[in-house]
Amino acid sequence: MFSIHSATAQDEPFLWDMLAVAAHMDEAGERPDSAKTNPFLSRYVSHWGKSGDVGCIACLLEYPHRQIAAAWCRLLPPMDNQLGYVSADIPELAIATIPEFQGQGAGSAVLHALIDAARDRYSGLSLNVRIGNPALRLYERFGFRIIPDSNVINRVGGQSMTMALIFHDTN
């Protein structure tokens, strides 16, 4: 099974690795480290550990230093053609599991932990997901709902949509 710990500034290198997985950079023929120079992607991880950043990392119980999954969120300012943006007080979520550990519950574990950690800080969470991504079912199981009319063309020319999990309405 897994142990879960909060993501700190020291976990930034692993978050960069997970961002490359979450963004499907290998499928797009992009180098994983190119996320650091992509203005849309880099803002999810750059200078991790700022006030308001919330993240959870799963490690193998038998190898406690072996990180295998991460879910993290941060408040991001709106950008043109931004995927995942709902409002200024709802952070955007990123999540990924190392491919050889996918389908074993680590993604669910870190998402559950992140939701618990974010629930008292924020009014909800948002994310963007590629249409057809099998993780869509995971997000729906956790209560995320598709934002109507949120379909956009993503950076590799496919379709993505925004989903949100609202904890409590601030209105």
C-alpha positions as CSV (number, residue, x, y, z in Angstrom):
1,M,0.0,0.0,0.0
2,F,1.0,3.7,0.3
3,S,1.9,6.3,2.8
4,I,0.8,9.9,2.1
5,H,2.7,13.0,3.0
6,S,2.2,16.7,2.3
7,A,4.2,18.1,-0.6
8,T,6.9,20.6,0.5
9,A,9.4,22.7,-1.4
10,Q,11.8,19.8,-1.3
11,D,9.3,17.8,-3.4
12,E,9.4,20.2,-6.3
13,P,11.6,17.9,-8.5
14,F,9.1,15.1,-8.2
15,L,6.2,17.5,-8.9
16,W,8.0,18.4,-12.2
17,D,8.2,14.7,-13.1
18,M,4.5,14.3,-12.3
19,L,3.6,17.4,-14.3
20,A,5.2,15.8,-17.3
21,V,3.1,12.7,-16.8
22,A,-0.1,14.6,-16.2
23,A,0.5,16.7,-19.3
24,H,1.1,13.5,-21.4
25,M,4.3,15.1,-22.7
26,D,5.8,11.8,-23.9
27,E,2.7,11.1,-26.0
28,A,3.0,14.5,-27.5
29,G,6.7,13.9,-28.4
30,E,7.8,16.6,-25.9
31,R,10.8,16.4,-23.6
32,P,9.6,16.2,-19.9
33,D,11.8,19.1,-18.9
34,S,10.1,21.4,-21.4
35,A,7.3,21.8,-18.9
36,K,9.6,24.2,-17.1
37,T,9.7,26.6,-20.1
38,N,6.0,26.3,-21.0
39,P,4.3,29.3,-19.4
40,F,1.0,27.4,-19.0
41,L,2.5,24.3,-17.5
42,S,5.3,25.8,-15.4
43,R,3.0,27.8,-13.2
44,Y,1.6,24.5,-11.7
45,V,5.0,23.7,-10.1
46,S,7.5,26.6,-10.3
47,H,8.6,27.7,-6.8
48,W,6.5,25.1,-5.2
49,G,5.8,25.7,-1.5
50,K,4.3,29.2,-1.7
51,S,1.6,30.2,0.8
52,G,-1.6,28.5,-0.3
53,D,0.0,25.6,-2.2
54,V,-1.4,22.2,-1.1
55,G,-0.1,18.9,-2.3
56,C,0.0,15.3,-1.3
57,I,2.5,12.6,-2.4
58,A,2.1,8.8,-2.2
59,C,5.1,6.7,-1.4
60,L,5.4,2.9,-1.2
61,L,5.1,1.6,2.4
62,E,7.9,-0.9,1.9
63,Y,10.1,1.8,0.3
64,P,9.1,5.0,2.0
65,H,11.4,7.2,-0.2
66,R,9.9,5.8,-3.4
67,Q,7.4,8.5,-4.5
68,I,4.9,7.1,-7.0
69,A,2.0,9.6,-7.2
70,A,1.1,13.2,-6.5
71,A,-1.9,15.5,-6.4
72,W,-1.4,19.2,-5.9
73,C,-3.2,22.5,-6.3
74,R,-2.5,26.2,-6.3
75,L,-4.4,29.4,-7.0
76,L,-3.5,30.6,-10.5
77,P,-4.3,33.8,-12.2
78,P,-6.4,33.6,-15.3
79,M,-4.7,33.3,-18.7
80,D,-6.0,33.4,-22.2
81,N,-7.4,30.1,-23.3
82,Q,-6.8,28.7,-19.8
83,L,-7.8,25.2,-19.1
84,G,-9.1,24.5,-15.6
85,Y,-9.8,28.0,-14.4
86,V,-13.1,28.4,-12.5
87,S,-12.6,31.4,-10.2
88,A,-9.9,33.3,-8.3
89,D,-10.7,31.5,-5.1
90,I,-10.7,27.9,-6.5
91,P,-7.2,26.4,-7.0
92,E,-6.4,24.3,-10.0
93,L,-5.5,20.7,-9.4
94,A,-2.9,18.5,-11.1
95,I,-2.5,14.8,-10.5
96,A,-0.4,12.0,-11.8
97,T,0.9,8.5,-11.0
98,I,4.1,7.0,-12.3
99,P,3.0,4.8,-15.2
100,E,4.1,1.5,-13.8
101,F,2.0,2.1,-10.6
102,Q,-1.2,3.3,-12.4
103,G,-4.4,1.4,-11.6
104,Q,-3.2,0.4,-8.2
105,G,-5.0,3.0,-6.1
106,A,-2.2,5.5,-5.6
107,G,-4.0,8.2,-7.7
108,S,-7.2,7.7,-5.7
109,A,-5.2,7.9,-2.4
110,V,-3.5,11.2,-3.2
111,L,-6.7,12.7,-4.6
112,H,-8.6,11.8,-1.5
113,A,-5.8,13.3,0.7
114,L,-5.7,16.4,-1.3
115,I,-9.4,17.0,-1.2
116,D,-9.3,16.5,2.6
117,A,-6.4,19.0,2.9
118,A,-8.0,21.6,0.6
119,R,-11.6,21.4,1.9
120,D,-11.1,23.8,4.8
121,R,-8.9,26.2,2.8
122,Y,-10.9,26.7,-0.4
123,S,-14.4,26.6,-1.7
124,G,-13.6,24.0,-4.2
125,L,-11.0,22.5,-6.7
126,S,-10.9,22.6,-10.5
127,L,-9.0,20.7,-13.1
128,N,-8.8,20.2,-16.8
129,V,-9.0,16.8,-18.4
130,R,-8.6,15.6,-21.9
131,I,-11.9,14.2,-23.4
132,G,-11.5,10.5,-23.4
133,N,-9.0,10.3,-20.5
134,P,-9.9,7.3,-18.4
135,A,-9.3,9.4,-15.2
136,L,-12.5,11.2,-16.0
137,R,-14.4,8.4,-14.2
138,L,-12.1,8.8,-11.1
139,Y,-12.8,12.5,-10.9
140,E,-16.6,11.9,-11.2
141,R,-16.4,9.3,-8.4
142,F,-14.9,12.0,-6.2
143,G,-17.7,14.5,-7.1
144,F,-16.1,16.6,-9.8
145,R,-18.6,17.8,-12.4
146,I,-18.1,19.0,-15.9
147,I,-18.4,22.8,-16.3
148,P,-20.8,23.4,-19.2
149,D,-19.3,24.9,-22.3
150,S,-15.8,24.5,-21.1
151,N,-14.4,22.4,-24.0
152,V,-11.3,23.9,-25.5
153,I,-8.5,22.9,-27.8
154,N,-5.5,21.9,-25.6
155,R,-1.8,22.5,-26.3
156,V,-1.5,19.4,-28.5
157,G,-4.6,20.1,-30.6
158,G,-7.0,17.7,-28.7
159,Q,-10.1,18.6,-26.8
160,S,-10.1,19.2,-23.0
161,M,-12.7,20.3,-20.6
162,T,-12.9,21.8,-17.1
163,M,-14.3,20.0,-14.1
164,A,-14.9,21.3,-10.6
165,L,-15.6,20.0,-7.2
166,I,-17.4,22.6,-5.1
167,F,-17.0,22.2,-1.3
168,H,-19.2,25.2,-0.3
169,D,-20.6,28.2,-2.1
170,T,-19.0,31.5,-1.1
171,N,-22.0,33.5,-2.3
